């Protein structure tokens, strides 16, 4: 990515790998902050992205130990990607639950963007003793769209699924991928540093000298097609404090009609961030850092 401006960071994250024999491979992760400190935050990325995409957002949180993981089928993680019989997004829940005892002795803050936020919520609901708080950035919460689960043909033809399947997977090199994405489509509101990091970890070399997406279009599409109907019930049932920052435009956190009931007890806090899209963490990294720092200090 020569010649592209990259936001300065005080310390590069440490690459980590965690074997999960029971899950069939390894989870790759980036570790930020003091290595000798108990884990503060486990962070999960959005569908199609990777841990490095959030480097410039998470790295400035000096003093906190943060582990940002590559979910199954993304980045450098080697867990298998069975599109058939994958048990929806619970496949990510179960990966997280297998990882937590390895990386954290005490309950941690779990945070995530989009699918990563929803997967964190599923994990927290399944093992509440391991999670002390949740911070979710435009998580995928669509309680009124669950009827789509009963209509596979409708799901398969959805714009998100079809768009993922049509995504160009291969480029001559990473510089060509960066140039193709720069300032366009979903990346229009990203900084060059964020895009450079996404491309760096989001593409792998092919045998013929090109690069291809680490998250295969078919796997990305399968994520869109397998939204889990248990995610919203997990939000209601999970006992820990939850803070949600949702996008003003194009949000996947579609819980407007349920906010009075959700927020009545004060356990769930929901804020709509003006001027943001689904890519809220890239557009308002300052708010992401403020939210993470505040909950980690409690």
N, C-alpha and C positions, 0 to 999 in steps of 0.2 A: 504494500500500500504506500509506496514511496511517494512523497510529495503531498500527501493528504494531511491536513491539520488534525492533530490528536490532542485532546484535552490532557493537561498534565495531571499525574497522580503521584502521591508521595511514595507509594510502595506498590510494586507489582503483586498481584495475587499469586498464591502458591497453587500449583496444579496438584490435585490429589486424585487417587483412585481407590475405590473401596470394593473389594470382591464380595459378591453376594451369591455364593454357590447355590443357595436354595432358589434363586431367581434366574440363574442361568448365565451370569456374566458379571460385569463390573459397572458401577456407577462412577462416572468422572465428575469432578467438582473443582471449583476454585475457592480457595480459602483466603479471606481477608482478615487483617488485624492480628493481634498478638496470638502466637501459636500456643502459648502457655496459659491462656485464659479459657475458662469453660465456654462452650459454644453459646452465643447469644441468640443468633438468628439463623434459621434454615430458609433459604430463598429458592423459589421455583419459578421458572420462566414460562412464557406464553408458548402456545402451539407454534411449531416451526422455528423457534428461536433457539437460544443456548445460553449458558451461564455468562459467557464473555460479553454478550450483548449488553449486560447491565453493569459492566466493569466501572465505567465512568460515573455511574449513579451510586454504586455501593462503596467504592474505594475511599471516598472522602470521609466515611464514617469511622474515623480513626478512634482507636480504643475499644471498638467492638469486634468480636470475632464472629465473622459471618461465613457461612458455607453456602455457596450458590451452586446448585447441582445441574447437570445435564440430564433431563428426563429421558426415559427409555425412547430410543429412536431418534435422539437428538445429540448434536455435538459429538463428544468422544466416548459417550457411554456405549457399552457393548452388549447390553441386555437384548434378547431376541425381540423381534417385532411381528408377532402373529396377528395378522389382520382379522382372521376368522377366530371366533370364540375367544375374544380378548377381554370380555367382561367389562366393557365400557371403560370409563376413566378410573375404575377401581384397580386397574392394572398399575396405575401410578400410585394410588393410595397404598397398595401392598408393597411396592418398591420402597416408598418412603418409610413405611413401618418396619421394613427389614433393615433399613439404613440407620434409623434413629438410635437403636441401642449401641451401635458401633461408634457414633460420633458425639453422643450426648449422654451424660450420666444423670443430669437434672432436666426438668421440663424446660423447653425452649420456646422462643417466639418463632412462629412460622409465618412466612410472608410469601406472596406470590402475585404474579400478573396474569390475568385472563385464565387460561386453563391451569396454569400453575397455582393460582389462587384457589380455584375450585378443587384441585387435587389436594392442596394443603388442608382445605376444609374437610374433605372426606377423611383424610388421615387423622385429623384432630378429633373428629367425631367418633372414629373407631378406637382411638387410644387417648382419651382426654387426660389421662395421668401424665402423658409425655409432652403436653403442649400447655403453656401458661397463657398465651395470648395469640391472636391472629391479626395480621394486617394485610388486607387484600386490596389490590389495585385493579379496578374494573374487572372483577372476577366474573366468570360466566355463570350467571344465575338467571335462569329463564323458566320460572315455575309455571307460566301459562303457555309454554310451548311444548309441554311434555307429550301432547297428543301425537307429535311427530314421531315418537318412538314406536307408535303402532302403525306407522305408514312408511316402511323402509324405502319404497319407491320415491316418495316425496322427499325423504332425506337425501337419497342418492342424487336427486336432481337439484338440490339446493345450490344457490350461487357460491356458497363457501366451499362446498365439496367439489363442485365443477371447476371453480377457480384454482383450487389446490391441484387437481388432476392436470390442469392445463399449464401449470407453472413450469417455466423453463428450468431444467435441472442442471444442464451442463454448459460451462463457459470455457474459453481458452485458458484463462487463469483468473486469479482472484481480482486482479486489477480490472479485468473486463467485466466481472460481476459487479464490482463496486461502481463502475461507470454506468452500467445498465440500470442500477437501482437509484443512483444519486439524484435526490430531489424529485423522485417520481412515486406515484401510487402511495402505498402504505408508508413509504419512507420519506415522504415529502416534508414531514415535520421533525425528522430526526437530525441530530448534529452529525457532522462528518465523523467524529470520533465514535459515536454509537454505531453508525453504519459500518465503519471500518472494523469494529470489533465483531459485529454480527457476521460479516463476510469472512473474517479470519477464522472463526470457529465453526461457521456454518457451511463451509465447503471442504471437501477432502479430495486428494489427488486421485486420478484414475490411471489405469495402466497405460493409456495412450498419451499421458502427459497433460491432460486437461484437468479441470476440477468439476466436481458434482456436489449437489446438495447433500449434506450430512443427514438431514431429515428428508427422506424420500417423499416425493409428492403423494404417493399412495398412502404412506403412513400419516402424513399431515391430513389428507382427506379423510382417512379412517377416524381420526380424532374428531373432526367436525361431524362425522356421521354417527358417532357413538356417544353423544352427550348423555350423561348419566342422570336418570330421574331421581336419584337419591341425594343429589347435591343440595337442593333447596331444603329438604327435610333435615339434612345435616346441619345447615345453618340454624334452623330452629332448635335442634336438639343439643348442639354443642354448648357446653356450659361456660366456657372461658370467655373473657372479653374479646370482642371483635370490632375492629375499625375497618370500614370500607370507604375508599375513595373511588368514586365512579365518574365516568366521563360525562360531559355535557352533551356531546354529539356522538351518535353511533355506539352508545354504550351496550355492552353485553350483560350488564347488571340490571335486569328489567324487573325491578321489585317495587316500582313506584306505588302501586296500589296496596302494597303490604307493609309499607313503612310504618304506619301508626302502630300496628301490632308488634312489628319487629323491634322497634326502638323504644317502646313504652317503658321497659324495665331499666333502660340505660346500658344494658349489657352489649347491645349492638349499636354502634354509631355509624351513620351513613352520611357522607358529604359528597355533593355533586360539585366538581371542580370546574369553574367557568373557563370557557375557552379551550377545553381539552377534548380529544378524541379517544378512541379505544387505546391509543398509544400514550396514555397519560404519563407513565413513568419516564418516557423519553422527552415529553413536552414540559413536564414539571418535576424534574429530578430534585429540586429544592424541597418540594412538598413531600416527596417520597422519603427523603432523608430525614426531614423533620418528624414524620410519622414513625419511622423505624426507631429513631433515636429516642423519642418520647416513650414508646412502649418498652424499649429495651432497658430503660432506666428505672422502670417501676419495680 
